[in-house]
Amino acid sequence: MQFKTLHSPAIWLAAALLAGCSTQSAYQRPALEVPAQFKEATPEAAEAGIWRPADPSRAQVPDNWWELFGDEQLNRLQQQAATGNQSIAQAAARLRAAQAAVASSQAGLFPTLGSTAGATRSRSGGASGASGTGGNTGNTGSSGNISTNYSLGLNASWELDLWGRVSGTVSASQASAQASSDDLAAARLSAQASITQTYFSLRAADASVRLLQETLQGYEQSLKLTNNRYRAGVASSADVAQAEAQYKSTQAQLIEAQTSRAQLEHALAALLGLPPAAFSLEAGAELPPPPEVPAMLSSQLLEQRPDIAAAERRVAAANAQVGVARAAFFPALTLSATAGYRGASLSNLVSAPNLFWSLGPSLALALFDGGARTAAVESARASLDLAAATYRQTVLTALQEVEDNLVTASALAREQQVQIEAVAAAQKALDVVNNQYRAGTVAYLNVLSAQTTVLSARRSLIDVRNRRLAAVNTLLKNVAGRWEPLGPVSAQGPQAVAR
């Protein structure tokens, strides 16, 4: 039997004392001063717009947030996209990979156990010489011992996590996995918002197509009337040419609107995870009215955004990696053990005389590496600074996005009302000019101008309604799909963003 005993209890004592040490720095979330309320909020919202230290559990996007628009066709499209959208599928795959990385890093906290079995055949030793009589040289030969050895054993090793290298790696991978989970939520929210806006744009294109088709029917009647008046000698050939030019120009606009509608349908198919040839959406549905934006919209809503949560988790992961890099300056203590049987006979291999075992620790420390470890620590610290700056920029961008869409949604609501009044005024002017033209008191050019104004005003109204829906949709995306915070808003005043 072979024995390898450990005669240094001091090493075990030192290991026990060092086990409490760690190179990991305490994690502090990056601080960023955020105003108590949004700049573009209504005066009534000023008291409600409070930001508080974020809670990771609050980064949640509600299910079916798009139902605020009250469109059944949109609801069906969103359900279809839940399983077909490939951006969501990519984010889900990245999350599974991150979760597997967590399991892999956690394996380093436990001993590894292996087994061995083998058989070797070898020759050792040998002899050579010369013999003979009467001056004759004899034959030269060689020989040796040929033997077979069998072995069967187990081996185990365990690196003690004295400096937090393994636990730091686990913490980093766990934070990265949490960030990937938030990335999945952000990808899902982004895809849902894209589907919603593409659907609204398609419905706006439907409205434009219907408007142009109706307008063409009216222009066709005007062209016929002008031709009749020309034959009667009441109108000039210039009037006929102008009426025909207007009719053809509107035909061209109709073709363009139909092309835009087809392209939007193709884009919607891709968002649903379908080839364009496998998807079609029947025309005819109206643009839904946008939901009202509450007057009291809190900046606390931003803590529910998954992209902010993901950015903060990446700061935590980078902080843990700094500790991992610093641990390389300290020795690694590994406990190893081996036991098994070794002998020349397979039949009685597993027997006491063939037993061997060994047990002992080993320390490994790089004494010179040309500055590689120092560079690794500096790189990890730079990555931490980068992640912190990225987090702060994500929060600032979120604030900007909400402010932009608050002012846009408010302005477009007013603009829509003004545009409705403009359409009514343009239609009234057209009715008057038509009557004057039939009476022969104005030239046909006045009719053309009034008709063009009506068409332009009605198309502008469709555009304003679509842009207003887009602004409200984007604002909902900016506040993670809900108008109200998950919990009550406290009156603590502005605080540092701390996620």
N, C-alpha and C positions, 0 to 999 in steps of 0.2 A: 504494500500500500504506500501511496504518496501522501505526505502531510505538508500543508503550508499554513502554519499558525501565525497569529498576529500577537506580538508581544509588546505593543505600544498603546496602552489604554489612553494615553494623553491625546492621541490622534482622535479617538472617539469623543473625548471631552471637548476638544477644540471644535470638532464637527457639530456637536450639540450647541455650543455657544454661537457658532457662526450661522447656524440655521435660522436664527432670529434676525439676521442682517438682510438688507435688501438695497439694491441700487435704484429701486423704483421711486420716482418723485411723486408726491401727492398731486393729484390732478385738480387743477383749477380751471373752470370754464372761462373762456375769454370774455372780458367785460366790454360792453358797448352801451353808451348812453342812448336811450331811445326816448323821444318826446312822449308826453302823457297822452296826446291825442293826435290824430291825423290833421295835417294842415288844411286839407280840403274837406274835412268833416263839417257838418252843420253845427251851428252854435250849441244846439241841444246835446250834441255828442261829446262836447268838450269834457264834461265831468265823467264820462264813461270810458274814455280812451286811455286805459291804464295798461301798462306793460309790467309784468311781474316775472321773477325768475322762473324759467320754463321747467316743466315737469315732463320727462321723456314719455310718460304714459299719455300725455295730452296730445301728442302728435298723431291725431286720428282723423281720417277722412270719412265722412258719413256715407253709408250706402245710399245709392239712388238719389244723390243730391240734385241731379238734373230734373227730377220730377217737379221742381219748383216752376218749371216752364209749362207744365201741364200739356205736353204733347205726347200722345200715345205712340205715334210712329217713332219718335225719338226714343221712347222707353224701350221699344222692341229692338231698335238698332243697338242701344247700349248693352242690352242683354246678349245680343249676338256677338258683340265685340269682346265681351268678357272672356270668351274662349278662343276667339280667332285672332285678336290683335297680336302682331308679332313683336312689337316693342314691349308689351307686357310679358310675353313669353321669354324674351331675352333677359329682362330684369329678374324674372322668376328663376331662370337658369343660373344667373349670377348669384342669387341668394342661396340656391342649393350648394353651389361651389363654396361660398363663404361659410356655410354651416358645416360642410365637410372639412374645411380648414380648421374650424374650431375643434372638431373631434380629433383631428390629426395633432393639433398642438396640445390638447389635453392628454394625449397618450404619453407625452414626455413626463408627466407627473408620476407615472407608474413604472415599476420595474419591467424589463423585457426578459422573456424566458424563451430559450431555444433548446433544441435537442440535436444530437449528432449520433450517427451510426456509420461505421466504416470497416473495411477489411483491406489490409495491405499485404502484399507478398514482396519480400526483399531478399537480397543476397548480401552477406557481409563476410569480411575476412578472405583469405586465400593464401596459397603457398606455391613456390616454384623452385626448381633445383635441377641439377644435372648428375647423372650417375653413369658409370661405365668402367671397364677394365681394359688393360693393355693399351691405354692411351686412346681408346675409342670414346667418342662423345655420345652420351645417352640422350634420350628424348626429354624435352622440357614440357612440363604440364602445370596446370593451376587448378585449384578447387576452392570452394567456399561453402559457408553455411547458408542454406535457403530456408527461410521461415515465413510463416503466415501469422499476422496479428489481427485480432478483432477488437473493436471498441464500441461502447455504447454509453452515452452520457447525456447530462443536462447541464446547461449553463445559464446563468442569470446575471444581469447587471442593472444597476440603478444609479443614476446621477442625482445626487442630493441637490436640491434647488436652494443652495446657500444664499445666492445673491439675487434671487428673483428673476433669473434669466428665463426659466421655463414658465413661471407664473406670469411674467411680463408678456411673454409671447402669447399665452392663453388670453390675457386681458386684451391685447391688441387684436387678436383674431375675433374675440367676442364683440368688441366694439365695431370692428369692420363688418361683422355679420349683422349687427344691429343697423349699421349704416346701409347695408345692402337691402335689409328689410324696408327701411324708409325709402330707399331708391325705388323699390318695387311699388310702394304706395304712391310715390311721386310720378312714376311712369304710368301707373293706372289713372291717376288724376289728370295727367297731361293728355293721355289718349282719350279719356272721356270728354275733356274740354275741346279737343280737336274735333272729335266726332260731332259734338254739339254745334260748334261753330261752322263746320263744313255743311252740316244739315241745314242750318239757318241760311247759309249762303246759297245753297241749292234751292231752298224755298223762295229766297229773294229772286233768284234767276227765273223760277217758275212765274213769280208775280210779274217780272219784267216781260217775259214772253207773252203772258196773257194781255198785259197792257198794250204791247206793240201789236199784237193780233187785233185787238179791239180798235186801236188807233188806225191800223191799216184799213179796216172796214169803213171807218169814217172818212179816211182820206180817199178811198175808192169812190165813195159817194160824192165827195167834193170834186173829184176828177171828172166824174160823169156829169155833174151839174155844170162844171166849167166848160166841158165839151158841148153840152147842149146850148149854153149861152153863147158859145163861139159860133155854132151853126146858125143861131138866131141873130147873129151880128151884134150881140150885146157885149160879149167879152172879146178880148184880143187873143191872138195866138200866144202872146207872152204869158197871159194868164194860164193857158193850157200847159205851156212848157214848165211854168213854175209849179203848178199842181202835180204834174208828172214827176218832176225832180224831187218834190217833197215825198211823194209816194215811194219812189225808188230808194230814196235815202233811208226811209223808215224800214223798207224791206231789208236793206243791208244791216240795219241795227238789229232786226229780228234774227237774222242769220247769226250775227255775233252773239246775241243773247242765248240762242239755242246751242251754239258751240260751247259757251261758258258753262251752260247747264250740264252738258254731256261730260265735260272735264271734271266738274264737281262731283258728278255721280261716280266717275272713275276713282277720284280721290277718296270718296267715301267707301268704295269697295275695298281699296287697299287698307284703309284703317280698320275695316272689319275682318281683314285677313282673307279676302276673296279676290280672285282675278276679276277684272272688269266685265268679262264676258259672262260671268256667273251671277251678276248682280244687276238689278234694275229697280228703280223706285218710281212708282206712278206719280205723275205730275198732278197738281191740283190743290194740294193742301195749302192753307194760308199760313203766313208767318204768325207765330203765337205772340201774345203780348208779353213783354218782359216782366218778371216779378219786381215788386217795389223794393228798392234798396232802403233798409231801415235808416232812420235819422241818427240813431245811436249805434255807431259801428266802432267797436273797440279795437285798439291796436293789440290787445291781448289775443286776438284771433290769430296773430302771426305765429304764436307758439304751437299752433296745431299744424303748421305746414310741414310736410314730410321732408322737403328739401333742406329746411333749416335744421331739422332733427338729424338728418344724415350728415350735414356739414359738421355739427357739433360732435357726433360720434367719431368722425374721422380725426378730430382734434384729440379725443381721448385715445384713439389707437396710436396716433403719432407720439403722444406723451409716453405711452407704454413702451414704444420702440426705443425711446431715448434710454430708458432703464435697461433694456435688453443690450443695447450697444455698450453701455457703461459696464455691464457685468463681464464683458470680455477681458477687463483688466484684472480680474480676480481668478484664482485657480479653480478648476473644476474638480470636484471630488466625486469619484465613482466607486461604488461598492460592486465587487465582482465575486461570483461563486461558481464553482464547477464541481460536478460529481458524476461518477459513472464507473464503468467496469472496463478493464483492458486485459486481454490475455491471448494465449496462443491457441486455445481450444474453444471452439464455438459451443460445444456441448455443455461445458461447465463455466461459461463466461460469467454468468450472474452468480457469483459466489464471493464469499468474504475475502479470500486471498487476492482476487482481482479488483477489489474496490479501490478507488482513488477519489480524492476530493481536495479542493483548495478554496480558500476564502481570504479576501483581503481588500483593502482600499487602495486607490491610486489617485494621485494628484497630478494635474496637468496644467501648466501655465506657460504661455508664450513669453519668452524673455526679450525677444527682439523681433519686430515685424515691420520695421521701416516706417512706422507711423500709421499703419493701416487701421489700428483700433482707434486712434485719435481722430483720424479722418472719418471713421464710421460714426463716432459720437457727434462730430460736427455736422455730418450729413443728416443724422436723425434730428438734431436740434433745428436745422434749417427746414426739414420737413414739418416739424412741429410749428414753426413760425409761419410756414406757408399754409398749413391747415387752419391755423388761427385767423390769418388774414382772409383766407377763403370764407371762413365762417362769418366773419364780420361783414365781408362784402355781400354774402348771401342775404344777411339781414337787411343791409342797406338797400340792396336791389329789391327785396320784398317790400320794404317801405315805399320805395319809389313806384313800384308797380301798383300798389294799392292807391297811392295818391293820384297817379295818372288816371286810373280807371274810375276813381271816385269823381274826379272833376269831369271826366269824359261822359260818364253815365248821367251826371246831373245836367251837363250842358246839352247833351243829345235829347234828354227829355223835354227841355225847353225848346230846342230846335225843332223837334218833331211837331210840337203844337204850332209853332210859327209856320212850319211848312204845310201843315193841314190848312191853315188860313190862306197861305199863298196859293194852294191848289184851288180853293174855293174862289178866290179873287180872279185867278186866271181863267177858270171856267166861266165865271160871270162875264168877264171881258170878251171871251170868245162868243158867247151867246149874243151879246150886243153887236159885235162886229159882223156875225153871220146875218143877223137881221138887216143891218145897214147895207151889207153887200147885196142881199137879195133885193133891197130897195134901190140899189144902184147909187148909193150916196158915198161909198168908199171903194177903193181899188182892191183887187184880190190880194195884193201884197199885204194889206192889213189883216186879211183872214189867215194867210200863211204865217204871219208873225204871231198872231194870237194862238193858232194851233200849235206852233212850235213851243210857245211859252207853256201851254197846258201840258204837253207831253214832257217837257223838261221838268216842270214842277212835280208831276206825278212820279216820274222816275227818281227824282231827288227824294221824294217822300219814301219810296221803297228803300232807297239807299240809307236814309237816316234811320229807318226802322231796323234795318239789318245791322247797322253800326251800333245802334243802341243795344240790341240783343248781344252783339259781340262784346261790348263793354261790360255789360252785366255778367255775361258768361265768364269773361276773363277775371272780373272782380271776384266772382264766386271761387274760381280756381285760386286766386291770390290769397283768399282767406280759408283755403282748405275745404270749400264746399258747404260752409254753414255761416249764417249771419250771427249766431249767438255763440259765445264761448261755452266750453264744456262745464265750467263752474262759475260761481258768482264772481263779479268783478270787485276787487277790493279797492278802497280809496287810499292807497298808500303813496300815490304820486309816482312820478317816473322813477324807474329803477334800471339797474344794469341788466342787459340781456345775459342770461346765464343758463345756457343749455349745454 
